[in-house]
Amino acid sequence: MEKKMGFMERTKKFFHEVRAEMKKVTWPSRPELHGATIVVAVVTFSLSIVLGAADAVLSKVMSLLFQL
């Protein structure tokens, strides 16, 4: 039967494993990061326009329905 590890041993093991995993990460280059940031900004802006328009239309429809 294995001996239970204490808090300090588990914490040390955790950070050791985190460090090992971080070495496996492939970080994006600056141009890739720049491109991805632009895509996120454009999609966010576009989605806000679409959702704003849908909200305006549905608000108008609901106000017309409740006036009847």
C-alpha positions in Angstrom: 0.0 0.0 0.0 1.3 3.5 -1.0 2.1 6.0 1.7 -0.1 9.1 1.4 1.7 12.2 0.3 1.5 15.3 2.5 0.4 18.7 1.4 3.9 20.0 0.6 4.8 16.9 -1.4 1.6 17.1 -3.4 2.2 20.9 -4.0 5.7 20.3 -5.1 4.6 17.5 -7.5 1.9 19.7 -8.9 4.2 22.5 -9.8 6.7 20.1 -11.2 4.0 18.7 -13.5 2.8 22.1 -14.4 6.4 23.1 -15.4 6.8 19.9 -17.5 3.5 20.6 -19.3 4.4 24.3 -20.0 7.5 23.1 -21.8 5.3 21.2 -24.2 3.2 24.3 -25.1 3.7 25.7 -28.6 3.3 29.5 -28.1 2.1 31.6 -31.1 4.4 33.9 -32.8 3.7 37.7 -32.7 2.1 37.8 -36.2 -0.1 34.8 -35.3 -1.2 36.5 -32.1 -1.8 39.7 -33.9 -4.0 38.0 -36.5 -5.9 36.0 -33.9 -6.6 39.2 -32.0 -7.9 41.0 -35.1 -10.2 38.0 -35.8 -11.6 38.1 -32.2 -12.2 41.8 -32.4 -14.0 41.6 -35.7 -16.1 38.7 -34.7 -17.0 40.4 -31.4 -17.9 43.6 -33.1 -20.0 41.8 -35.8 -21.8 39.8 -33.2 -22.6 42.8 -31.2 -24.2 44.5 -34.2 -26.2 41.4 -35.1 -27.4 41.0 -31.5 -28.2 44.7 -31.2 -30.3 44.6 -34.4 -32.1 41.4 -33.3 -32.9 43.1 -29.9 -34.2 46.2 -31.6 -36.4 44.1 -33.9 -37.8 41.9 -31.2 -38.4 44.8 -28.9 -40.5 46.5 -31.7 -42.4 43.3 -32.3 -43.1 42.8 -28.6 -44.3 46.4 -28.2 -46.6 46.0 -31.2 -48.0 42.7 -29.8 -48.7 44.2 -26.4 -50.5 47.3 -27.9 -53.2 45.0 -29.4 
